[in-house]
Amino acid sequence: MEIKNMKCRKCGAQLGPEMKYCPRCGQPVQPEQKTQPQRRKEGMPPKPVGTRVASGRLKTTLVIVVLVLIAGGVGAAALLFQNHQYQSAIDIGNRNLDQKAYTAAQTSFKEAVKMNNRRVEGYEGLAAAALAKGQPEAADRYLEQAKQRKETDYGKALQAKSAAVQNKDSEAKTLLTEVSIAANIDRRTAVAGGQAAKKIGELRLGEQIVKHGIKAAKSKSDLKRLYRELIDLYISEGRSNSTVSKLIDQAAQATGDTDMLKLKKQLLVSRPSFASNPGSYSIGFKLAIKSGHKTDTLYYTTDGTAPTKKSNVYTAAIELPPGTTTIRVVAYNASGRKGTVLNGVYTVSALAAPKAQDWQDTKIQDMDGISFSWNAVDGADGYEVAITKTKDDDTEAVRPVNWNDTTTSVAVYVNDSGCTVKGKVRAYIKIGGKRYYSDWSNEISRDL
């Protein structure tokens, strides 16, 4: 093999022809081999031109795509975190509302609005807290901000509640009607709507809204709150004890909370009863009334009118006057709920009329006089006498001497002649500061 102008690959010394080792470093001489062009195998396609350039562009594109995806993932994660924080603030605010911690609720809802002022929940929560604190004007401002973002059924219910508080009954009713036909009513919407309806006296409309909420409720706690609101509406409407009792049974079964049955004692008014059946009784009869529950307050009338809280309060047995009396009694329980009216008709016999004895001569402080007496009447508190003197067709009343109206005799002076003295007596019983009299006795006469 001929070697021309070759140099040692190790030290770079000039090599002569036919040298096998480098004279300087002793490195074996390796002849330069000529490269042979590669032959393409038959059936193989030719190598594309510019493959390296295209491959580089592809890598760049892939890097960009990866970076975009990473950036997008980071952004999505940040958004998810923000939404989580927002919802957490809303949830805390709602829990505070349920616990009647209204100032704390406002703080949570304000934080939610700072996180995202484009959403409606924070403003509605602030409105609900303001209404709970008796601030309808502030609630209206928050509700207007909420409405600018999105109009919701909850917002309408809160608007109705605010209108009701401000005596805008027509506006409240219009809003409640819209809420009542909504496809899906959550617990807060239903409760706010029910409370607004109760305020303006549209109880049936309130029942409709709350019942829609019950159908859509997804938790036992929501069901419990909704049934409690419905029970209040039934009571406000004056539903009977049996109807309210059935609803309480239904609520206990639906919620699985048997403690709700305790509402019967708290809300239902037990019917009072008469200790003595209606009928006829002797003079001096006292009517006792039994309360259905020891915490109930009884009110009664004796003139047949319907009893109210302005009527007589029952504290002890009622002494009925002679004659026929219609007693009407109603109970109010501790929560102010009114029960059904109890009626009774009682007839009490009148006092028996006393029987007067003839006039008798007597001495009154060593002066001449006359007196008459009568029998004691059972049940009488006292007596009233009527004594007259007639002379020459002129009649005048005569006053008894030192007379006590609880005694059964009376005396008058005899200081005239040629006259006629007449006397009679009747018994009385005093009830409620009023006197009830027997018939007059027989009249006795004495000519002087």
C-alpha positions, 0 to 999 in steps of 0.5 A: 500500500502506497503512503503519500504525505502521511503524518503520524496520527499521534504526534504529527511527524512526517512519515515516509513511504513504506514506514510501518512505525512512526520514527518519533513516537513508534506509533504503528502507521495506519494507512488512510482508508478511502470511504466508499459511497453507500449504496442504497439497497434496492426497494428502499426509498431515498432519504428525504432531503432536509430531515434534520431541519424538519426534526429540529422544528418538530422538537421546538414545536413540541417544547412550545406545546408542552410549555403551553400545556404546563402554563394552562395547567398552572392557570387551571389549578390556580382557578380551581383553588380560587373557586374553592376559596370562594365557595368555602367563604360562601359556605362559612357565611351560610353556616353563620346565617343558620347559627344566627351569627349575622355579623360573622356571616357578613364578614365571610360574604364580603371576603367572597365578594373580594375574591370574585365580584362577578358572582352573585352568591356573595351579594345575596348572602350579604342581603340575607344577613342584612335582612336578618339584622333588620336592615332592609335598605342595606339588603336592597342595595346588595340585591341590586348588585346581585341582580346586575350579575344574575337574577336568581330565585333566591334573589327574588325570594330575598327581594320579596322578604325585604318588600314585605318588611317594608310593607310593599305587599303587592311587590312582594306577592308578585315576586313570590308568585314568580318564585312559586312556579320555579322548576327547582327551589332550594332550601334557602329560597323556600324558607325566605319565600315562606317567611315573606309570604307569612309576613304579607298574609299570603299563607297558601302561597308560602305553603306552595313555595315551601312544599316545592322546596321539600320536594327538591331537598337533598339532605335531612337537615334541609328537610328539617328546616323546611318542615319547620317553616311549613309547620309555622305556616300551618299554625299562622293559618290557623290549621286545626290541631289534628292537621298540624299534628299529622304534619309533625308526624310526617316531618318526623318520618321524612327527616328521621328525627323523632325529636320533632314530635316534641313540637306537639307539646310546644305548638299544639294547644290542648283543649280545656275542659269544664270540671262540671258538665253544662246544666242546671245548678243551685245558687252559689254554683262555681264553675272550675275549668281545667287547662289541657297543659299547665303552661296554657293561659285560659281566657273566658267570657260570660256574655256569649262573645268569642274570647280573646286575649283581652277577655277575662283571664281564668285564675279560679273557679267562676261563681255563676249568677242566677239565670242562664249563662253561656261560658266560652273559654279559649286557651293560648299556649306558651308560644302564643298559639290559640286553641279551639273555643270551648262552650258551655251553657249553665243555668243557676237557680235564683235565690229563694225569696225570704218569708217576712213575719208580721210586725212586732212591737219593740223598743229602740233605745227606750223609744217605741218602735216596730220590727219585722223579721224573716228567715235566712236564705241559703247562699245569700250574702245579704238582704235589702228591705223596703219600708213605707209609711202612708198617711192621707194618701201620701206615701214616703220611704222609711229608713230602718234604725241602725240596720245591718243588711246581713241580719234577718230583722229590721226596726223603725220608730213609731212617731206618728199615728193614723198611718199605715206602715208596710215592709218587705225584704229580698235576698241578694248574692254578690258575684263579680262586684255585682248584686243578684237579687231574689224575688221580694218577700210577701209584704206585711202591713201595720196600722198605727 
